[in-house]
């Protein structure tokens, strides 16, 4: 490997790292940068394979629990619940959008928020 090639490679790696950190900053700025609180109303996009033609494209849910995952790199995942039950999957922050100005009381999600622990979990299709 020639010295010029090594220098070009090192410069490319540095540029990619710089671009990655700028992308993370931009994403954090757009999302608000902080964790969502329990009780926040959010919308999750439902994939085409998980819904019929007449089903809505988004599911309106409420955050019921924040779960810290990972040993080296700790990441916050969110447990979400609909009116019927909590969802099986944990979601990362980028998988949903918060609904501003909406409370669980308005949407009838208070039961899900208060008593989600004793209810069996469901998939996004059932939500």
ZILINTA-V415182 format. One record per pair of residues at least 24 apart in sequence whose C-alpha atoms are under 7 Angstrom apart, sorted by the first residue. I is the first residue (numbers start at 1). J is the second residue. Records with the same first field share a line. If there is no record, write none. Layout:
# ZILINTA-V415182
I->J ; J
This chain:
# ZILINTA-V415182
38->63 ; 64 ; 65
39->63 ; 64 ; 104 ; 113
40->98
41->98 ; 99 ; 102 ; 103 ; 104
42->96 ; 97 ; 98 ; 99
43->96 ; 97 ; 98 ; 99
44->95 ; 96 ; 97
50->125
51->125
59->127
62->104 ; 109 ; 113
64->113
81->112
82->109 ; 112 ; 127
83->109 ; 112
85->112 ; 116 ; 119 ; 120 ; 121 ; 122
86->116 ; 121 ; 122
87->121 ; 122 ; 123 ; 124
88->121 ; 122 ; 123
